[in-house]
Amino acid sequence: MPARQPETIVLIPARRLQLAGLRSRSIGLYALVLWGLAFVLAVRPTVTRFLIPILVVAYVAPFVVAPERLSRIVRRGGSGDPPPPPMKNVTPPDPPGGDG
């Protein structure tokens, strides 16, 4: 059985982000940062106290957050989406002549 490559492990949550509808550039940046942090952890094991919590949160977050919410959070930053339609008034009108 072949050993898992680090790239494959990084791409598992990246696939989840792709299914959530994120842009390819955002997913690539996420995978690159996650891989870079893991690489730094492998090269300099003295920073484990600082990097392991960040790596765990960054790896698990795409699985915990719902895809709709994740795409809403990422797209919040001023996208060109049209504003939502105005709310429809469904309250019945008051009867003429007062309360009754």
N, C-alpha and C positions, 0 to 999 in steps of 0.2 A: 504494500500500500504506500503510495508516494506521500511525502510530507506536504502539508499545506504551505503554500507560498504566502508571504506577508501581504502581497498585493491582493490575493484572493480574499483574505480575511477583511481587508479594508473595503473591498467592493461589495460585500454583503449588505452593510447598511447603506451604501451608495445606491444599490438597486432599490432599496426601500424609498429613498429620496426621489428616485426617478419615477417610481409608481405614484408618488405624491404630486408629481407634476412640476417639479423644480426644473430650472433651466440647466442645461448641460454644463455651462460655465460654473455655476454654483456647486454642482455635484463634483466636478473636477477639482475645484478649490477645496472642498470639504475632504475629498479623498487624499489630496496632496498634503494638506495640513495634518490629517490623522496619520498618514504614513510618515511624515517628517517628525512628528512628535514621537512615534514609536521608534524611529531610527535614532533620534537623540537619546532616547531611553536606553537603547541597546549599546550605544557608543559610550555614554556617560552614565553609568548606573548610580552615581552619587545623587542625581536629581530625581530619584524615584519617589521620594516623599512628596514632591511637587507635581510631577507629571502623571503618576498613576491615577489620581482622582480625575484629572482633566481628561485623560484617555478613556476612562470608564464612562464618564458622563457623555463624552462626544460619541462613543461607540453605541451606547444604549439608547440615546435620545431618539433616533429615528424609529426605533421599535416601540417606544413608550408613547410618544405623541401621535395622535391620530393624523392621517395624511391631510385631511381637510384643514385641520388647525395649523399644521406645519406650513402648508402652502399659504394660508392666510397671514401667518406671522412673517414669512419671508416677503410676501408681496405688499406688505403694509407700507413700505417706503416709497410712496408717491408714484405708483404706476399710473398708466394712462387709461385706467378703467373709467367708464362713464358713471356718473353718480346714480344711486339707486332711484327708482321712481318714487314720487311723493306718496305718502301714506293715504289710503282711501278712507274716507269718513263713512263708517257703517253705523253710526249712532242714529236711531230713529228721531225724526223731528219732534219737538214738543207739540202736544195737541193745542189747537187754538182755544183760548179762553182760560188758560191756567192749569192748575193741578187736577181738576177733575170734578 
